[in-house]
Amino acid sequence: MRDFLRKCPACGRRFAVRLQSKKLVATEENTQQIAHDVVVLAGGGRDARVIPAGVTYEDLHIETEKFAVTYECGRCHHSWTEAVTKVEKG
């Protein structure tokens, strides 16, 4: 198993924590609408002006994965589970 640079919550020692398991608990897919302002640059040089021209919308796909990650201390053999959420936007 992989070793992690974490601290054991029982004995407080570092460099002894090992990943025991990582289980996918839930997945969720959503779409979020993002607004973008559209502007037009009028003129040039010192007299340039920014003129608002409207708003465009973009749908952003969001995927959320929730894991139950179990660790074990290599010294005192205490084991614990943490909930980890991974969010991917794209």
URGI-V754394 format. One line per field, one symbol per residue. ss: DSSP state (H for helix, E for strand, - for the rest). burial: I if it has 9 or more other ideal C-beta (glycine too) atoms within 8 Angstrom, else O. Layout:
ss=???
burial=???
This chain:
ss=--EE--E------E--EEEEEEEEEEEEEEEEEEEEEEEEEE--HHH-EEEEEEEEEEEEEEEEEEEEEEEEE-----EEEEEEEEEEE-
burial=OOIOOOOIOOOOIOOIIIIOOOOOOOOOOOOOOOOOOIOOOOOOOOOIOOOOOOOOOOOIIIIIIIIIIIIIIOOOOIIOOOIOOOOOOO
